Amino acid sequence: MRYTVELTPSAARRLKKLDPAARARIRGTIELLHDNPRPPAATQLVGGGGEWRVRTGDYRVIYDIDDHIVRILVVAIGHRKDIYRRR
């Protein structure tokens, strides 16, 4: 089953601001989530609303999985040093 992936407006803005190399790596990671929303490298965040995190170099992609409508919502994208402070 192939999931649809949507980005929140804030996540889309953060993705646009990244340098081209980091942007390409993150887009590749997001593309992989279409087929497997829970890859072995992903971790479910503790203390949140059930969000998941996947690492891409020094950047993190925080996303929410909705299995009922087969959708992944990317909530936040950012550098590892400040991604968790914004939330």
C-alpha positions, -999 to +999 in steps of 0.1 A: +000+000+000+015+034-010+010+063+014+004+098+003+028+124+018+018+159+026+039+187+041+025+213+065+031+249+052+058+255+079+076+223+069+075+232+032+090+267+040+118+251+060+125+227+032+128+256+007+153+274+029+178+245+031+208+243+009+203+222-023+223+192-011+204+188+022+171+195+003+178+166-021+187+142+007+155+151+027+133+148-004+148+113-010+140+103+025+105+116+022+101+096-010+111+064+008+083+070+033+057+065+005+063+028+006+074+022+042+062+048+068+080+030+096+115+022+083+140+006+106+158+039+110+126+057+122+118+062+159+085+071+175+089+102+197+082+099+234+059+124+251+042+137+219+011+128+200+026+097+184+049+115+159+078+097+142+113+109+135+137+099+108+173+111+106+189+123+074+224+134+082+223+163+105+186+170+098+155+154+112+121+149+096+092+148+121+060+132+107+026+118+117+012+086+103-025+082+097-031+046+087-069+050+083-066+073+053-031+061+043-014+095+047+018+108+062+019+144+073+054+159+076+051+183+105+086+196+108+120+196+091+151+210+106+186+207+119+191+183+148+203+211+172+170+230+171+142+208+157+129+197+190+129+232+206+105+246+180+078+221+188 
